[in-house]
């Protein structure tokens, strides 16, 4: 097992700001006027107001091994806080990233 510094302080600052501005780790870009880049560990959905559904697009995981939350856990949060009527992009921060915001940015990788 070894530790690797995966995220920069800028990455952690972006994650911290996202957590501060989101509701239960969900943020609709049209409602919250998010102008920052997509933070590491965030899954991106498109809200379709005409059908009342959310469509998964991708998860930003270029610097950190993100373990995506189960869609059965994600959908109720998107429906409650994603404001599908506003449409647009909806960001969801996967739960594995929450401890990263308050940690040193080091993760343990077991071989």
N, C-alpha and C positions, 0 to 999 in steps of 0.2 A: 504494500500500500504506500502511496506517495501523494503529496499535495501539489497542486498546480494552481497558480494564480491566474484564473480564467478571465476575470472581468477587471476593467480599469475603474478608477474612481469616477470617471465620467459616466460609465455604464451604471455604476451603483447610484450615482446622483439621479440619473434618468429614471431608474427603477423607483427610487424613493419619491420623486416627484409624481410618478404615475400612481403609486399607492396613495399618496396624499390627495390627488385629484379624482380618483376613481371611487365608485360605490361598489363595495364587495368585490374588488378586483376587476370590475367591468367599467368600460368607458366608451361612450358613443362619441365619436369625433365631431359629429354635427352639433351635438348638444353641449359638450364640454369645451369645444373649441381647442382641442389638443393640436398644437403646432409642432411638437417635438417629433423626433424620429421614433420608430417602433422600438421599444426596449427589448433586450434579450429576454426570452421566456414568455413573450406575449403571443397568443394566438389571435389571428385576424379573421374576423367574420364580416360578411356583408349582410346588412339588414334589408329585407325586401318588404316594404310596407304593403304592397299590393297583395301579398300572400300571407303576411304575418310570420315569415320564417327567417331563420338565420342560415347563411351558407358559409361553411368553413372554407378558408382560402389557404392559409399557411401559418406556420409557427416560426418565429425568428429564433433560431438556435445555432447561429454561426460561431459563437464563442463559448457556449455553455451546453452541456448535455441535458437538455430539457426533457423531463418526463411529463408528457401531456396528461392532463386530467381526463378522466373518463367523460365522454360526451353526455352521459346520463346525469352527471354532476354539473356539467357546464350549462346545459340548456335551461334548467330552471333559473340560474343566475342571469343568463342572457335575457330571458323572458321578463324577469323581475326588474332588471336595471339597464338593459340594453336599449330600451325605447325604440322598438321596431318601427313605430309610426314615423319617427324622424328619418328613418332610412340611413344609408351611408355605411361607413366602416365602424365596426364595433370591436374594441380590443378587450381581450380577456387575459389576465396575468395568471399563468399556471401556478398552482400552490407550491410547487417545488422551489419557486423563486422567492417566496416571502422570507424564508430564513436568510437568504443571500443578502438582502438589503441591510440587515443588521449585523452581518458577519464580517469577517476580514476579507471575503472574496476568495478564500481558499476552499477547495473541495478535496475530499479524499477519493482517490481512485484505487479500487482494489483489483489486483491482478489475479 
